[in-house]
Amino acid sequence: MIETERLILRPLNHRQLEKYIKLDNSLEEELKVKPAKREISPDLMEALEYFIMPNVANPLKNHLFFTLWTMIWKEKNCLVGDLCFVGEPNELGEVEIGYGTYENFRNMGFMSEAVSGIINWFKPYLNAVLASTEKDNPASAKVLLKNNFVTYSSDETLVYWRMDIAR
């Protein structure tokens, strides 16, 4: 677990990911947090089924780089969002992150805090962190700007970001 000022970031194991997918509050019961209004986007569901779950179940993989890290707001004892790495760092020490804040908890700074917390914790293993945001999602871009990411490329729909880890 990783603790920040307001959050606990908790990596989910395979069984907990199965509960996460059910959306029946069984995960919240296990974590002893208040029920959350969560939705799983089609993109996240596909990632869970075909990438996250198989890699978390693989004992040869470092599950911390494949699983969802759920964000628990300490003050209210509830889930407010999730973030993840998109696999282990590559040969250059680069890793991509993805994230999402639950609707009722957006624009409260939780994701900026969580991204900072997880990057600081994993710094010894990384040279750079990458991310992409949709051009029409300024809130997601704001999270990265607050964490000192810079843009390095874009296409019709996405902006690509990078943060080099200072040594």
Chimera marker file (.cmm) of the C-alpha trace (Angstrom):
<marker_set name="trace">
<marker id="1" x="0.000" y="0.000" z="0.000" r="1" g="1" b="0" radius="0.5"/>
<marker id="2" x="0.991" y="3.579" z="-0.637" r="1" g="1" b="0" radius="0.5"/>
<marker id="3" x="-0.208" y="6.378" z="1.600" r="1" g="1" b="0" radius="0.5"/>
<marker id="4" x="-0.467" y="10.040" z="0.591" r="1" g="1" b="0" radius="0.5"/>
<marker id="5" x="-1.871" y="12.979" z="2.522" r="1" g="1" b="0" radius="0.5"/>
<marker id="6" x="-5.524" y="12.090" z="1.832" r="1" g="1" b="0" radius="0.5"/>
<marker id="7" x="-5.385" y="8.695" z="0.146" r="1" g="1" b="0" radius="0.5"/>
<marker id="8" x="-4.454" y="5.076" z="0.528" r="1" g="1" b="0" radius="0.5"/>
<marker id="9" x="-3.472" y="3.471" z="-2.785" r="1" g="1" b="0" radius="0.5"/>
<marker id="10" x="-4.064" y="-0.249" z="-2.609" r="1" g="1" b="0" radius="0.5"/>
<marker id="11" x="-3.077" y="-2.768" z="-5.285" r="1" g="1" b="0" radius="0.5"/>
<marker id="12" x="-5.815" y="-5.306" z="-5.998" r="1" g="1" b="0" radius="0.5"/>
<marker id="13" x="-5.032" y="-9.010" z="-6.176" r="1" g="1" b="0" radius="0.5"/>
<marker id="14" x="-6.703" y="-11.326" z="-8.699" r="1" g="1" b="0" radius="0.5"/>
<marker id="15" x="-9.607" y="-12.242" z="-6.406" r="1" g="1" b="0" radius="0.5"/>
<marker id="16" x="-10.212" y="-8.572" z="-5.604" r="1" g="1" b="0" radius="0.5"/>
<marker id="17" x="-10.181" y="-7.721" z="-9.319" r="1" g="1" b="0" radius="0.5"/>
<marker id="18" x="-12.911" y="-10.339" z="-9.824" r="1" g="1" b="0" radius="0.5"/>
<marker id="19" x="-14.958" y="-8.568" z="-7.145" r="1" g="1" b="0" radius="0.5"/>
<marker id="20" x="-14.169" y="-5.184" z="-8.714" r="1" g="1" b="0" radius="0.5"/>
<marker id="21" x="-15.707" y="-6.360" z="-12.004" r="1" g="1" b="0" radius="0.5"/>
<marker id="22" x="-18.921" y="-7.564" z="-10.344" r="1" g="1" b="0" radius="0.5"/>
<marker id="23" x="-19.909" y="-4.021" z="-9.263" r="1" g="1" b="0" radius="0.5"/>
<marker id="24" x="-21.891" y="-5.563" z="-6.398" r="1" g="1" b="0" radius="0.5"/>
<marker id="25" x="-20.003" y="-3.887" z="-3.512" r="1" g="1" b="0" radius="0.5"/>
<marker id="26" x="-18.283" y="-7.168" z="-2.612" r="1" g="1" b="0" radius="0.5"/>
<marker id="27" x="-14.920" y="-5.441" z="-3.122" r="1" g="1" b="0" radius="0.5"/>
<marker id="28" x="-15.944" y="-2.586" z="-0.865" r="1" g="1" b="0" radius="0.5"/>
<marker id="29" x="-17.087" y="-5.102" z="1.766" r="1" g="1" b="0" radius="0.5"/>
<marker id="30" x="-13.727" y="-6.881" z="1.652" r="1" g="1" b="0" radius="0.5"/>
<marker id="31" x="-11.790" y="-3.608" z="1.848" r="1" g="1" b="0" radius="0.5"/>
<marker id="32" x="-14.100" y="-2.412" z="4.657" r="1" g="1" b="0" radius="0.5"/>
<marker id="33" x="-14.965" y="0.822" z="2.866" r="1" g="1" b="0" radius="0.5"/>
<marker id="34" x="-18.297" y="2.465" z="2.132" r="1" g="1" b="0" radius="0.5"/>
<marker id="35" x="-20.089" y="1.316" z="-1.032" r="1" g="1" b="0" radius="0.5"/>
<marker id="36" x="-19.037" y="3.251" z="-4.113" r="1" g="1" b="0" radius="0.5"/>
<marker id="37" x="-20.856" y="4.284" z="-7.251" r="1" g="1" b="0" radius="0.5"/>
<marker id="38" x="-18.464" y="2.812" z="-9.784" r="1" g="1" b="0" radius="0.5"/>
<marker id="39" x="-18.793" y="2.194" z="-13.489" r="1" g="1" b="0" radius="0.5"/>
<marker id="40" x="-16.440" y="0.246" z="-15.719" r="1" g="1" b="0" radius="0.5"/>
<marker id="41" x="-15.955" y="1.701" z="-19.164" r="1" g="1" b="0" radius="0.5"/>
<marker id="42" x="-15.875" y="-0.697" z="-22.117" r="1" g="1" b="0" radius="0.5"/>
<marker id="43" x="-12.159" y="0.101" z="-22.598" r="1" g="1" b="0" radius="0.5"/>
<marker id="44" x="-11.351" y="-0.690" z="-18.964" r="1" g="1" b="0" radius="0.5"/>
<marker id="45" x="-13.422" y="-3.885" z="-19.068" r="1" g="1" b="0" radius="0.5"/>
<marker id="46" x="-11.515" y="-5.043" z="-22.136" r="1" g="1" b="0" radius="0.5"/>
<marker id="47" x="-8.205" y="-4.204" z="-20.437" r="1" g="1" b="0" radius="0.5"/>
<marker id="48" x="-9.284" y="-6.082" z="-17.311" r="1" g="1" b="0" radius="0.5"/>
<marker id="49" x="-10.314" y="-9.210" z="-19.202" r="1" g="1" b="0" radius="0.5"/>
<marker id="50" x="-7.493" y="-9.441" z="-21.723" r="1" g="1" b="0" radius="0.5"/>
<marker id="51" x="-4.523" y="-7.738" z="-20.062" r="1" g="1" b="0" radius="0.5"/>
<marker id="52" x="-4.826" y="-6.938" z="-16.365" r="1" g="1" b="0" radius="0.5"/>
<marker id="53" x="-6.397" y="-10.144" z="-15.021" r="1" g="1" b="0" radius="0.5"/>
<marker id="54" x="-4.172" y="-12.590" z="-16.981" r="1" g="1" b="0" radius="0.5"/>
<marker id="55" x="-1.005" y="-10.709" z="-16.029" r="1" g="1" b="0" radius="0.5"/>
<marker id="56" x="-1.942" y="-10.379" z="-12.362" r="1" g="1" b="0" radius="0.5"/>
<marker id="57" x="-2.562" y="-14.140" z="-12.312" r="1" g="1" b="0" radius="0.5"/>
<marker id="58" x="0.845" y="-14.846" z="-13.900" r="1" g="1" b="0" radius="0.5"/>
<marker id="59" x="3.400" y="-15.621" z="-11.144" r="1" g="1" b="0" radius="0.5"/>
<marker id="60" x="6.242" y="-14.654" z="-13.503" r="1" g="1" b="0" radius="0.5"/>
<marker id="61" x="4.983" y="-11.049" z="-13.689" r="1" g="1" b="0" radius="0.5"/>
<marker id="62" x="5.298" y="-8.319" z="-11.089" r="1" g="1" b="0" radius="0.5"/>
<marker id="63" x="1.581" y="-7.844" z="-10.444" r="1" g="1" b="0" radius="0.5"/>
<marker id="64" x="2.135" y="-4.348" z="-9.021" r="1" g="1" b="0" radius="0.5"/>
<marker id="65" x="2.823" y="-3.119" z="-12.570" r="1" g="1" b="0" radius="0.5"/>
<marker id="66" x="-0.293" y="-4.798" z="-13.994" r="1" g="1" b="0" radius="0.5"/>
<marker id="67" x="-3.057" y="-4.463" z="-11.435" r="1" g="1" b="0" radius="0.5"/>
<marker id="68" x="-5.464" y="-1.679" z="-10.623" r="1" g="1" b="0" radius="0.5"/>
<marker id="69" x="-4.485" y="0.414" z="-7.645" r="1" g="1" b="0" radius="0.5"/>
<marker id="70" x="-7.686" y="1.550" z="-5.964" r="1" g="1" b="0" radius="0.5"/>
<marker id="71" x="-7.751" y="4.929" z="-4.254" r="1" g="1" b="0" radius="0.5"/>
<marker id="72" x="-9.331" y="5.124" z="-0.797" r="1" g="1" b="0" radius="0.5"/>
<marker id="73" x="-10.147" y="8.568" z="0.608" r="1" g="1" b="0" radius="0.5"/>
<marker id="74" x="-9.043" y="8.233" z="4.218" r="1" g="1" b="0" radius="0.5"/>
<marker id="75" x="-11.399" y="10.918" z="5.603" r="1" g="1" b="0" radius="0.5"/>
<marker id="76" x="-14.577" y="9.368" z="4.149" r="1" g="1" b="0" radius="0.5"/>
<marker id="77" x="-13.361" y="5.735" z="3.937" r="1" g="1" b="0" radius="0.5"/>
<marker id="78" x="-14.583" y="5.329" z="0.374" r="1" g="1" b="0" radius="0.5"/>
<marker id="79" x="-13.196" y="4.519" z="-3.071" r="1" g="1" b="0" radius="0.5"/>
<marker id="80" x="-12.674" y="7.564" z="-5.281" r="1" g="1" b="0" radius="0.5"/>
<marker id="81" x="-10.861" y="6.175" z="-8.333" r="1" g="1" b="0" radius="0.5"/>
<marker id="82" x="-8.252" y="3.823" z="-9.740" r="1" g="1" b="0" radius="0.5"/>
<marker id="83" x="-4.919" y="4.004" z="-11.478" r="1" g="1" b="0" radius="0.5"/>
<marker id="84" x="-2.586" y="1.491" z="-13.030" r="1" g="1" b="0" radius="0.5"/>
<marker id="85" x="0.613" y="0.977" z="-14.886" r="1" g="1" b="0" radius="0.5"/>
<marker id="86" x="0.306" y="-0.472" z="-18.360" r="1" g="1" b="0" radius="0.5"/>
<marker id="87" x="2.804" y="-3.262" z="-17.728" r="1" g="1" b="0" radius="0.5"/>
<marker id="88" x="6.321" y="-3.429" z="-16.384" r="1" g="1" b="0" radius="0.5"/>
<marker id="89" x="8.932" y="-0.839" z="-17.347" r="1" g="1" b="0" radius="0.5"/>
<marker id="90" x="10.513" y="-1.416" z="-20.762" r="1" g="1" b="0" radius="0.5"/>
<marker id="91" x="14.265" y="-1.817" z="-21.346" r="1" g="1" b="0" radius="0.5"/>
<marker id="92" x="14.666" y="1.983" z="-21.096" r="1" g="1" b="0" radius="0.5"/>
<marker id="93" x="12.945" y="2.080" z="-17.700" r="1" g="1" b="0" radius="0.5"/>
<marker id="94" x="9.789" y="3.686" z="-19.137" r="1" g="1" b="0" radius="0.5"/>
<marker id="95" x="6.305" y="2.760" z="-18.000" r="1" g="1" b="0" radius="0.5"/>
<marker id="96" x="2.880" y="4.051" z="-18.984" r="1" g="1" b="0" radius="0.5"/>
<marker id="97" x="0.138" y="4.961" z="-16.519" r="1" g="1" b="0" radius="0.5"/>
<marker id="98" x="-3.615" y="5.194" z="-16.837" r="1" g="1" b="0" radius="0.5"/>
<marker id="99" x="-6.191" y="6.490" z="-14.375" r="1" g="1" b="0" radius="0.5"/>
<marker id="100" x="-9.786" y="7.402" z="-13.706" r="1" g="1" b="0" radius="0.5"/>
<marker id="101" x="-11.635" y="9.237" z="-10.956" r="1" g="1" b="0" radius="0.5"/>
<marker id="102" x="-15.186" y="8.227" z="-10.084" r="1" g="1" b="0" radius="0.5"/>
<marker id="103" x="-17.692" y="10.861" z="-11.150" r="1" g="1" b="0" radius="0.5"/>
<marker id="104" x="-18.672" y="12.068" z="-7.662" r="1" g="1" b="0" radius="0.5"/>
<marker id="105" x="-15.024" y="12.764" z="-6.767" r="1" g="1" b="0" radius="0.5"/>
<marker id="106" x="-13.734" y="14.645" z="-9.801" r="1" g="1" b="0" radius="0.5"/>
<marker id="107" x="-12.088" y="18.071" z="-9.559" r="1" g="1" b="0" radius="0.5"/>
<marker id="108" x="-11.007" y="17.484" z="-5.955" r="1" g="1" b="0" radius="0.5"/>
<marker id="109" x="-7.306" y="16.860" z="-6.682" r="1" g="1" b="0" radius="0.5"/>
<marker id="110" x="-7.391" y="13.173" z="-5.777" r="1" g="1" b="0" radius="0.5"/>
<marker id="111" x="-5.907" y="11.935" z="-9.041" r="1" g="1" b="0" radius="0.5"/>
<marker id="112" x="-3.073" y="14.462" z="-9.039" r="1" g="1" b="0" radius="0.5"/>
<marker id="113" x="-2.227" y="13.325" z="-5.514" r="1" g="1" b="0" radius="0.5"/>
<marker id="114" x="-2.469" y="9.634" z="-6.428" r="1" g="1" b="0" radius="0.5"/>
<marker id="115" x="-0.286" y="9.959" z="-9.550" r="1" g="1" b="0" radius="0.5"/>
<marker id="116" x="2.344" y="11.797" z="-7.524" r="1" g="1" b="0" radius="0.5"/>
<marker id="117" x="2.197" y="9.175" z="-4.779" r="1" g="1" b="0" radius="0.5"/>
<marker id="118" x="2.527" y="6.150" z="-7.028" r="1" g="1" b="0" radius="0.5"/>
<marker id="119" x="5.330" y="7.691" z="-9.100" r="1" g="1" b="0" radius="0.5"/>
<marker id="120" x="7.290" y="8.653" z="-5.976" r="1" g="1" b="0" radius="0.5"/>
<marker id="121" x="6.937" y="5.140" z="-4.591" r="1" g="1" b="0" radius="0.5"/>
<marker id="122" x="8.103" y="3.489" z="-7.837" r="1" g="1" b="0" radius="0.5"/>
<marker id="123" x="10.875" y="6.018" z="-8.660" r="1" g="1" b="0" radius="0.5"/>
<marker id="124" x="13.745" y="3.588" z="-7.951" r="1" g="1" b="0" radius="0.5"/>
<marker id="125" x="12.474" y="1.323" z="-10.751" r="1" g="1" b="0" radius="0.5"/>
<marker id="126" x="11.765" y="3.994" z="-13.364" r="1" g="1" b="0" radius="0.5"/>
<marker id="127" x="13.511" y="6.429" z="-15.699" r="1" g="1" b="0" radius="0.5"/>
<marker id="128" x="10.355" y="7.907" z="-17.205" r="1" g="1" b="0" radius="0.5"/>
<marker id="129" x="6.573" y="7.720" z="-16.937" r="1" g="1" b="0" radius="0.5"/>
<marker id="130" x="4.388" y="8.022" z="-20.037" r="1" g="1" b="0" radius="0.5"/>
<marker id="131" x="0.687" y="8.760" z="-20.406" r="1" g="1" b="0" radius="0.5"/>
<marker id="132" x="-1.853" y="9.741" z="-23.019" r="1" g="1" b="0" radius="0.5"/>
<marker id="133" x="-4.962" y="11.886" z="-22.720" r="1" g="1" b="0" radius="0.5"/>
<marker id="134" x="-7.841" y="12.542" z="-25.048" r="1" g="1" b="0" radius="0.5"/>
<marker id="135" x="-7.700" y="16.040" z="-26.514" r="1" g="1" b="0" radius="0.5"/>
<marker id="136" x="-11.184" y="16.776" z="-25.202" r="1" g="1" b="0" radius="0.5"/>
<marker id="137" x="-10.315" y="15.841" z="-21.602" r="1" g="1" b="0" radius="0.5"/>
<marker id="138" x="-8.603" y="18.871" z="-20.037" r="1" g="1" b="0" radius="0.5"/>
<marker id="139" x="-9.053" y="17.497" z="-16.500" r="1" g="1" b="0" radius="0.5"/>
<marker id="140" x="-6.878" y="14.492" z="-17.317" r="1" g="1" b="0" radius="0.5"/>
<marker id="141" x="-4.238" y="16.749" z="-18.861" r="1" g="1" b="0" radius="0.5"/>
<marker id="142" x="-4.319" y="18.920" z="-15.727" r="1" g="1" b="0" radius="0.5"/>
<marker id="143" x="-3.401" y="15.875" z="-13.602" r="1" g="1" b="0" radius="0.5"/>
<marker id="144" x="-0.291" y="15.356" z="-15.699" r="1" g="1" b="0" radius="0.5"/>
<marker id="145" x="0.660" y="19.041" z="-15.786" r="1" g="1" b="0" radius="0.5"/>
<marker id="146" x="0.464" y="19.171" z="-11.980" r="1" g="1" b="0" radius="0.5"/>
<marker id="147" x="2.899" y="16.236" z="-11.902" r="1" g="1" b="0" radius="0.5"/>
<marker id="148" x="5.435" y="17.866" z="-14.251" r="1" g="1" b="0" radius="0.5"/>
<marker id="149" x="4.631" y="15.842" z="-17.367" r="1" g="1" b="0" radius="0.5"/>
<marker id="150" x="5.334" y="17.490" z="-20.720" r="1" g="1" b="0" radius="0.5"/>
<marker id="151" x="3.754" y="16.750" z="-24.076" r="1" g="1" b="0" radius="0.5"/>
<marker id="152" x="5.944" y="15.145" z="-26.706" r="1" g="1" b="0" radius="0.5"/>
<marker id="153" x="3.492" y="14.209" z="-29.442" r="1" g="1" b="0" radius="0.5"/>
<marker id="154" x="-0.150" y="14.159" z="-30.476" r="1" g="1" b="0" radius="0.5"/>
<marker id="155" x="-2.456" y="12.773" z="-33.124" r="1" g="1" b="0" radius="0.5"/>
<marker id="156" x="-6.067" y="13.468" z="-34.104" r="1" g="1" b="0" radius="0.5"/>
<marker id="157" x="-7.523" y="12.395" z="-30.763" r="1" g="1" b="0" radius="0.5"/>
<marker id="158" x="-4.705" y="11.937" z="-28.221" r="1" g="1" b="0" radius="0.5"/>
<marker id="159" x="-1.943" y="13.941" z="-26.591" r="1" g="1" b="0" radius="0.5"/>
<marker id="160" x="1.134" y="11.968" z="-25.450" r="1" g="1" b="0" radius="0.5"/>
<marker id="161" x="2.930" y="12.931" z="-22.262" r="1" g="1" b="0" radius="0.5"/>
<marker id="162" x="6.243" y="12.137" z="-20.575" r="1" g="1" b="0" radius="0.5"/>
<marker id="163" x="7.834" y="12.764" z="-17.205" r="1" g="1" b="0" radius="0.5"/>
<marker id="164" x="11.526" y="11.979" z="-16.851" r="1" g="1" b="0" radius="0.5"/>
<marker id="165" x="12.593" y="10.841" z="-13.398" r="1" g="1" b="0" radius="0.5"/>
<marker id="166" x="15.407" y="12.990" z="-12.017" r="1" g="1" b="0" radius="0.5"/>
<marker id="167" x="18.338" y="11.036" z="-10.657" r="1" g="1" b="0" radius="0.5"/>
<link id1="1" id2="2" r="1" g="1" b="0" radius="0.2"/>
<link id1="2" id2="3" r="1" g="1" b="0" radius="0.2"/>
<link id1="3" id2="4" r="1" g="1" b="0" radius="0.2"/>
<link id1="4" id2="5" r="1" g="1" b="0" radius="0.2"/>
<link id1="5" id2="6" r="1" g="1" b="0" radius="0.2"/>
<link id1="6" id2="7" r="1" g="1" b="0" radius="0.2"/>
<link id1="7" id2="8" r="1" g="1" b="0" radius="0.2"/>
<link id1="8" id2="9" r="1" g="1" b="0" radius="0.2"/>
<link id1="9" id2="10" r="1" g="1" b="0" radius="0.2"/>
<link id1="10" id2="11" r="1" g="1" b="0" radius="0.2"/>
<link id1="11" id2="12" r="1" g="1" b="0" radius="0.2"/>
<link id1="12" id2="13" r="1" g="1" b="0" radius="0.2"/>
<link id1="13" id2="14" r="1" g="1" b="0" radius="0.2"/>
<link id1="14" id2="15" r="1" g="1" b="0" radius="0.2"/>
<link id1="15" id2="16" r="1" g="1" b="0" radius="0.2"/>
<link id1="16" id2="17" r="1" g="1" b="0" radius="0.2"/>
<link id1="17" id2="18" r="1" g="1" b="0" radius="0.2"/>
<link id1="18" id2="19" r="1" g="1" b="0" radius="0.2"/>
<link id1="19" id2="20" r="1" g="1" b="0" radius="0.2"/>
<link id1="20" id2="21" r="1" g="1" b="0" radius="0.2"/>
<link id1="21" id2="22" r="1" g="1" b="0" radius="0.2"/>
<link id1="22" id2="23" r="1" g="1" b="0" radius="0.2"/>
<link id1="23" id2="24" r="1" g="1" b="0" radius="0.2"/>
<link id1="24" id2="25" r="1" g="1" b="0" radius="0.2"/>
<link id1="25" id2="26" r="1" g="1" b="0" radius="0.2"/>
<link id1="26" id2="27" r="1" g="1" b="0" radius="0.2"/>
<link id1="27" id2="28" r="1" g="1" b="0" radius="0.2"/>
<link id1="28" id2="29" r="1" g="1" b="0" radius="0.2"/>
<link id1="29" id2="30" r="1" g="1" b="0" radius="0.2"/>
<link id1="30" id2="31" r="1" g="1" b="0" radius="0.2"/>
<link id1="31" id2="32" r="1" g="1" b="0" radius="0.2"/>
<link id1="32" id2="33" r="1" g="1" b="0" radius="0.2"/>
<link id1="33" id2="34" r="1" g="1" b="0" radius="0.2"/>
<link id1="34" id2="35" r="1" g="1" b="0" radius="0.2"/>
<link id1="35" id2="36" r="1" g="1" b="0" radius="0.2"/>
<link id1="36" id2="37" r="1" g="1" b="0" radius="0.2"/>
<link id1="37" id2="38" r="1" g="1" b="0" radius="0.2"/>
<link id1="38" id2="39" r="1" g="1" b="0" radius="0.2"/>
<link id1="39" id2="40" r="1" g="1" b="0" radius="0.2"/>
<link id1="40" id2="41" r="1" g="1" b="0" radius="0.2"/>
<link id1="41" id2="42" r="1" g="1" b="0" radius="0.2"/>
<link id1="42" id2="43" r="1" g="1" b="0" radius="0.2"/>
<link id1="43" id2="44" r="1" g="1" b="0" radius="0.2"/>
<link id1="44" id2="45" r="1" g="1" b="0" radius="0.2"/>
<link id1="45" id2="46" r="1" g="1" b="0" radius="0.2"/>
<link id1="46" id2="47" r="1" g="1" b="0" radius="0.2"/>
<link id1="47" id2="48" r="1" g="1" b="0" radius="0.2"/>
<link id1="48" id2="49" r="1" g="1" b="0" radius="0.2"/>
<link id1="49" id2="50" r="1" g="1" b="0" radius="0.2"/>
<link id1="50" id2="51" r="1" g="1" b="0" radius="0.2"/>
<link id1="51" id2="52" r="1" g="1" b="0" radius="0.2"/>
<link id1="52" id2="53" r="1" g="1" b="0" radius="0.2"/>
<link id1="53" id2="54" r="1" g="1" b="0" radius="0.2"/>
<link id1="54" id2="55" r="1" g="1" b="0" radius="0.2"/>
<link id1="55" id2="56" r="1" g="1" b="0" radius="0.2"/>
<link id1="56" id2="57" r="1" g="1" b="0" radius="0.2"/>
<link id1="57" id2="58" r="1" g="1" b="0" radius="0.2"/>
<link id1="58" id2="59" r="1" g="1" b="0" radius="0.2"/>
<link id1="59" id2="60" r="1" g="1" b="0" radius="0.2"/>
<link id1="60" id2="61" r="1" g="1" b="0" radius="0.2"/>
<link id1="61" id2="62" r="1" g="1" b="0" radius="0.2"/>
<link id1="62" id2="63" r="1" g="1" b="0" radius="0.2"/>
<link id1="63" id2="64" r="1" g="1" b="0" radius="0.2"/>
<link id1="64" id2="65" r="1" g="1" b="0" radius="0.2"/>
<link id1="65" id2="66" r="1" g="1" b="0" radius="0.2"/>
<link id1="66" id2="67" r="1" g="1" b="0" radius="0.2"/>
<link id1="67" id2="68" r="1" g="1" b="0" radius="0.2"/>
<link id1="68" id2="69" r="1" g="1" b="0" radius="0.2"/>
<link id1="69" id2="70" r="1" g="1" b="0" radius="0.2"/>
<link id1="70" id2="71" r="1" g="1" b="0" radius="0.2"/>
<link id1="71" id2="72" r="1" g="1" b="0" radius="0.2"/>
<link id1="72" id2="73" r="1" g="1" b="0" radius="0.2"/>
<link id1="73" id2="74" r="1" g="1" b="0" radius="0.2"/>
<link id1="74" id2="75" r="1" g="1" b="0" radius="0.2"/>
<link id1="75" id2="76" r="1" g="1" b="0" radius="0.2"/>
<link id1="76" id2="77" r="1" g="1" b="0" radius="0.2"/>
<link id1="77" id2="78" r="1" g="1" b="0" radius="0.2"/>
<link id1="78" id2="79" r="1" g="1" b="0" radius="0.2"/>
<link id1="79" id2="80" r="1" g="1" b="0" radius="0.2"/>
<link id1="80" id2="81" r="1" g="1" b="0" radius="0.2"/>
<link id1="81" id2="82" r="1" g="1" b="0" radius="0.2"/>
<link id1="82" id2="83" r="1" g="1" b="0" radius="0.2"/>
<link id1="83" id2="84" r="1" g="1" b="0" radius="0.2"/>
<link id1="84" id2="85" r="1" g="1" b="0" radius="0.2"/>
<link id1="85" id2="86" r="1" g="1" b="0" radius="0.2"/>
<link id1="86" id2="87" r="1" g="1" b="0" radius="0.2"/>
<link id1="87" id2="88" r="1" g="1" b="0" radius="0.2"/>
<link id1="88" id2="89" r="1" g="1" b="0" radius="0.2"/>
<link id1="89" id2="90" r="1" g="1" b="0" radius="0.2"/>
<link id1="90" id2="91" r="1" g="1" b="0" radius="0.2"/>
<link id1="91" id2="92" r="1" g="1" b="0" radius="0.2"/>
<link id1="92" id2="93" r="1" g="1" b="0" radius="0.2"/>
<link id1="93" id2="94" r="1" g="1" b="0" radius="0.2"/>
<link id1="94" id2="95" r="1" g="1" b="0" radius="0.2"/>
<link id1="95" id2="96" r="1" g="1" b="0" radius="0.2"/>
<link id1="96" id2="97" r="1" g="1" b="0" radius="0.2"/>
<link id1="97" id2="98" r="1" g="1" b="0" radius="0.2"/>
<link id1="98" id2="99" r="1" g="1" b="0" radius="0.2"/>
<link id1="99" id2="100" r="1" g="1" b="0" radius="0.2"/>
<link id1="100" id2="101" r="1" g="1" b="0" radius="0.2"/>
<link id1="101" id2="102" r="1" g="1" b="0" radius="0.2"/>
<link id1="102" id2="103" r="1" g="1" b="0" radius="0.2"/>
<link id1="103" id2="104" r="1" g="1" b="0" radius="0.2"/>
<link id1="104" id2="105" r="1" g="1" b="0" radius="0.2"/>
<link id1="105" id2="106" r="1" g="1" b="0" radius="0.2"/>
<link id1="106" id2="107" r="1" g="1" b="0" radius="0.2"/>
<link id1="107" id2="108" r="1" g="1" b="0" radius="0.2"/>
<link id1="108" id2="109" r="1" g="1" b="0" radius="0.2"/>
<link id1="109" id2="110" r="1" g="1" b="0" radius="0.2"/>
<link id1="110" id2="111" r="1" g="1" b="0" radius="0.2"/>
<link id1="111" id2="112" r="1" g="1" b="0" radius="0.2"/>
<link id1="112" id2="113" r="1" g="1" b="0" radius="0.2"/>
<link id1="113" id2="114" r="1" g="1" b="0" radius="0.2"/>
<link id1="114" id2="115" r="1" g="1" b="0" radius="0.2"/>
<link id1="115" id2="116" r="1" g="1" b="0" radius="0.2"/>
<link id1="116" id2="117" r="1" g="1" b="0" radius="0.2"/>
<link id1="117" id2="118" r="1" g="1" b="0" radius="0.2"/>
<link id1="118" id2="119" r="1" g="1" b="0" radius="0.2"/>
<link id1="119" id2="120" r="1" g="1" b="0" radius="0.2"/>
<link id1="120" id2="121" r="1" g="1" b="0" radius="0.2"/>
<link id1="121" id2="122" r="1" g="1" b="0" radius="0.2"/>
<link id1="122" id2="123" r="1" g="1" b="0" radius="0.2"/>
<link id1="123" id2="124" r="1" g="1" b="0" radius="0.2"/>
<link id1="124" id2="125" r="1" g="1" b="0" radius="0.2"/>
<link id1="125" id2="126" r="1" g="1" b="0" radius="0.2"/>
<link id1="126" id2="127" r="1" g="1" b="0" radius="0.2"/>
<link id1="127" id2="128" r="1" g="1" b="0" radius="0.2"/>
<link id1="128" id2="129" r="1" g="1" b="0" radius="0.2"/>
<link id1="129" id2="130" r="1" g="1" b="0" radius="0.2"/>
<link id1="130" id2="131" r="1" g="1" b="0" radius="0.2"/>
<link id1="131" id2="132" r="1" g="1" b="0" radius="0.2"/>
<link id1="132" id2="133" r="1" g="1" b="0" radius="0.2"/>
<link id1="133" id2="134" r="1" g="1" b="0" radius="0.2"/>
<link id1="134" id2="135" r="1" g="1" b="0" radius="0.2"/>
<link id1="135" id2="136" r="1" g="1" b="0" radius="0.2"/>
<link id1="136" id2="137" r="1" g="1" b="0" radius="0.2"/>
<link id1="137" id2="138" r="1" g="1" b="0" radius="0.2"/>
<link id1="138" id2="139" r="1" g="1" b="0" radius="0.2"/>
<link id1="139" id2="140" r="1" g="1" b="0" radius="0.2"/>
<link id1="140" id2="141" r="1" g="1" b="0" radius="0.2"/>
<link id1="141" id2="142" r="1" g="1" b="0" radius="0.2"/>
<link id1="142" id2="143" r="1" g="1" b="0" radius="0.2"/>
<link id1="143" id2="144" r="1" g="1" b="0" radius="0.2"/>
<link id1="144" id2="145" r="1" g="1" b="0" radius="0.2"/>
<link id1="145" id2="146" r="1" g="1" b="0" radius="0.2"/>
<link id1="146" id2="147" r="1" g="1" b="0" radius="0.2"/>
<link id1="147" id2="148" r="1" g="1" b="0" radius="0.2"/>
<link id1="148" id2="149" r="1" g="1" b="0" radius="0.2"/>
<link id1="149" id2="150" r="1" g="1" b="0" radius="0.2"/>
<link id1="150" id2="151" r="1" g="1" b="0" radius="0.2"/>
<link id1="151" id2="152" r="1" g="1" b="0" radius="0.2"/>
<link id1="152" id2="153" r="1" g="1" b="0" radius="0.2"/>
<link id1="153" id2="154" r="1" g="1" b="0" radius="0.2"/>
<link id1="154" id2="155" r="1" g="1" b="0" radius="0.2"/>
<link id1="155" id2="156" r="1" g="1" b="0" radius="0.2"/>
<link id1="156" id2="157" r="1" g="1" b="0" radius="0.2"/>
<link id1="157" id2="158" r="1" g="1" b="0" radius="0.2"/>
<link id1="158" id2="159" r="1" g="1" b="0" radius="0.2"/>
<link id1="159" id2="160" r="1" g="1" b="0" radius="0.2"/>
<link id1="160" id2="161" r="1" g="1" b="0" radius="0.2"/>
<link id1="161" id2="162" r="1" g="1" b="0" radius="0.2"/>
<link id1="162" id2="163" r="1" g="1" b="0" radius="0.2"/>
<link id1="163" id2="164" r="1" g="1" b="0" radius="0.2"/>
<link id1="164" id2="165" r="1" g="1" b="0" radius="0.2"/>
<link id1="165" id2="166" r="1" g="1" b="0" radius="0.2"/>
<link id1="166" id2="167" r="1" g="1" b="0" radius="0.2"/>
</marker_set>
